[in-house]
Amino acid sequence: MSNRITYRLTPDMLLRAYAMGIFPMAESAEATELLWYDPPIRALIPLDERFHVPRRLARTLRQRPFRVTLNRAFGDVMRGCAAPDEGRETTWINGEIIKLYTALHKRGHAHSIEVWRDDVLVGGVYGVSLGKAFFGESMFSRETDASKIALVHLVALLKHCGYTLLDTQFLTTHLARFGTFEIARSAYQLMLKGAAKKKALPFPEAPEWGRLLSEVMPFKPTGISSVSH
C-alpha cells in the first residue's frame, strides 16, 4: 500500500512516520515525489539467540582484514546504497531521501556502519534509530560479504545497546540466512510502540568490535580488525 505525497517532508515528520510504522521511498533516483509504504507483512532480524551467523561468514569475519567503523562516512554509505549494482539497475534512494536522512544523521537519529579495505569503502549499512527500535534502510557491497559483515556488526552493536527491534521492512533470501522472520502489521505495530518509547544506550564513539561480536558469533572473531575509527 502506498500513497503519493505532495508536500515537503521534514526530519520531524519522518521520525513521526517511523513511529507509526510507515516509511518513504522514491520510485527512482530521478523521481521528484516520495511514496509512503506500510507493508501488511514486516520482516525483523532477531536481536536475541535466534540471530544466526552462517559458519562460512563467521570464518570470513575471522580471516579477512576489513576495518569496520561507525558513523564515519554516512553520506558515502548512502551513495553506495543508491549506486546501480549487479541485479539492481534502479534505486529508491533519490536526492530528497539523501537530504532527509543526512539531516536525521546530524540529529543522531540515523547511523551507518562502514566496511573498509585499507582506505577504500567496500560496504556498509545505514538506518534510523528511534528509542529501542532500529530501521535498517539499505546496504551495499563492493567486495564479497562486505554488506553481510556490516550487518553482523550492526546487530552486535544494537544488542549491546539494548535495542529490541531491528526492522528490515522486507524479507529477502540474503536476510533469511540470519534468522530474519516475518510478522503481521498488527503485531509489528505493537512491538514498535513498545520499543520506540524506551531509551537505548547511546552508541559508543569507538566500539570494541571484538567484544561486541563475541556476543553474536558462534566463535570468537580473533582475526578481524577491531579498529573503530
N, C-alpha and C positions, 0 to 999 in steps of 0.2 A: 504494500500500500504506500503510495506517495502522493504528495500534493505540491503543486508549484507555489513558490513564494514570490512575491513581487516587491518586497521591501528589503532594506539592507539589514543584514544580520549584524549584531554586535556580540562581543565576547560574553557579556552578561546574559543575553538571550540564549546564546549557545549553551552555556552552563545550565540554564533553566531547562532547556530542551533535553539535555543528557539526564538531568534529574527525573524527567518524566519518561525516559526510555526511548527517546527519538533522536535521530542524528541526521545531518545533511550530507548529501553527495551531489556532485555535478555529473552531468551526462558525458562530458568530455573535458579535456583541458581547455578547449576553446569556448565552452558554454558560458553564457553570461547569467544564467539562472542556477539556483540550487534547488534540490528536491529534498523533502523530508521523508525519512524512512522509519517505519515502525513494524518490523517483521513479526508475523504471528508466531514464529519459532525463533528462539535465540540460542546461540552457541556460547558456551562458557568453558574456559580452561580451569580445571580444579586447582585450588591453592592448598591442597592437603595431600594425604598419602595417595590419592588417586592420580596425581600428576605422574606421568611416565616419561622418562628419558630413554629412548631406544639405545640399546647397547652399542651399536655402531657409532651413534652420535656421541655417546659417553666416551668412547675411545678417542674420537676426534677431539673432543674437548680436552682430553688429557695430553694429546700428542701435538696438536697444531699450535704454532706460536702466534696466535692472534692477540692483539691488545684490545681490551674492552673498556669503554668509558661510558660515563653517564652525563647527559646534558652538555656535551662538549661541542656538538655540531648539529643542533636541532634542525636548522634550515637545510643543511646538506642532506640529512636523513629524509626530510620531506621531499626534497627534489629528487633524491634517489628513488623514493617510492613512486613518484609521479612519472619517472622516465619510462619510455617503452622498453619492454623486455621480451624475451622469447615466450611466445604464447600469450602475451599481453600487449597488444598494439595500441590500445587506448587506455585512458586513465580517468578516474572520477575526481582526481585532485586538480582543481584549476587554480588560477591566481587568487580568487577570493578565499578558497579553502586555505591556501598557504598563508594568506594575510591573517585570517581569523585565528588559526591555530598557533601562529607565531605570537600573536597577542596573548593567547592563553599561556603560552610558554613563558612569556615575560612576567605573567602574573603568578607563575608557579603551578598552573593547572594543566600543563602539557609537558611531557618529558620524552626524552629519546635515549635509546641505548645504541652506541656505535661500536662497530667491529672494524678493526684496522689491521692491515698487513703493512707493517712498518708505519709509514705516514700516509698510506693510501686507504681511504674509506672503502671497505668492501662489502659492508652490510649494515643493517640496522633495523630498528623498530621504533615507532612512536605511538603515543596515545594520550588520553586525557585522564586526569585523576580528579575524583570528587569524593571526599570523605574516605571511606574504605573501599570504594569502587574504582576500578581502572578499566578504561575502554580502549582496547587495542585497535588502532586505526589501520595501520598498514606496515608492511616490512618489505625489505628488498635484499637482494643478494647478488654480488658480482663475483663471488667465489663459492665453491661448493660448501654448503652447510652454514654459510655466514649468517643468514637470516635465522636459521634454527638456533645457532649459538646465541644470537641476540635475544631470542625468545626465552631460552632457558635462563639466561641472566636476568631477564625481566621478571620471570616467575620467582626466582630466588630472592630478588630484591623486594618484590611485593609481599612474599611470605614473611620475610624478615621484618618488614614494617607493619605487619598486622592487617594487610588487606584481606578482604573476604570474598571479593567478586572480581573476576577478570573476564570481561565481555569481549568476545571476538566477533560478534554480530552474526556471522555465517559460518557454518561448518564446511571445511574443505578436507580433502584427503591428507594434505600436508599437516593440518592441525589435529586430525583424528589420531595420529600416531602418538600424541602427547596425552591422550585421555580426554580430549575435548568431547563434551556431550551437549545435547540439545534439551531445552525446556520450553514449555509453552509461555506465551507472552504474559499471562496472568501470574504464573509462578515467578517469572523473571522480575516483574514489577514489584512483587513482594520482597524478593531478595534485594533489589536495587533500593527500595525505600529504606530498608534496614541499614544497608551498607553506606548509603550516601549521607546519612545523618550522623554517622560515627566518625571519629577522628583517628586517622592513621598516624603512625610515627613519620616524621619528616625523612625524606631520602637523605642519606649521608652524602656529603660532598665527594668523598673518596671511599667508595665501597670496598670492603675487604672481600673481593670476589671469591677467593679460595674458600674462605669460611662460609660465605653465603651459599655457594654451590654445594658444599658438603651436605647441606640440609635437603637438597632435592636430587642429588646424584646417587646412583647405585653404588658408586665407589668414589673415593677422593680424587678430584681432578688435579693430580700432582704436577702435570706438565704444562698446563695453560698459564699464560702470563696473567698475573693479577694486577698489573699496572692499571690505575684508575684515572689517570689524568695525563 
